[in-house]
């Protein structure tokens, strides 16, 4: 399956931990399940016009949820942590204004 670079990054993960890591030039994204490190690196470099030092990828298992007597699971998803060199930064609110 060939992914277009605009389909790789689904949305940034904005949490307390991600804000703390942004001081260390690390940024978290929810990415397409079929994306690999090389494609994620290319997508970030193209979208934000920055140089990427490293990409770490992990799969997140969906949590079990209960609705009364019914039990279901949230979907599995993939997370990427992108590290940038000193002096580089990303502006999430400029690129992801639809979230």
Beta strands, then each sheet from edge to edge (+ up, - down):
strand 1: 9-12
strand 2: 26-31
strand 3: 52-60
strand 4: 64-67
strand 5: 70-73
strand 6: 77-84
sheet 1: 1+ 2- 6+ 3-
sheet 2: 4+ 5-
end
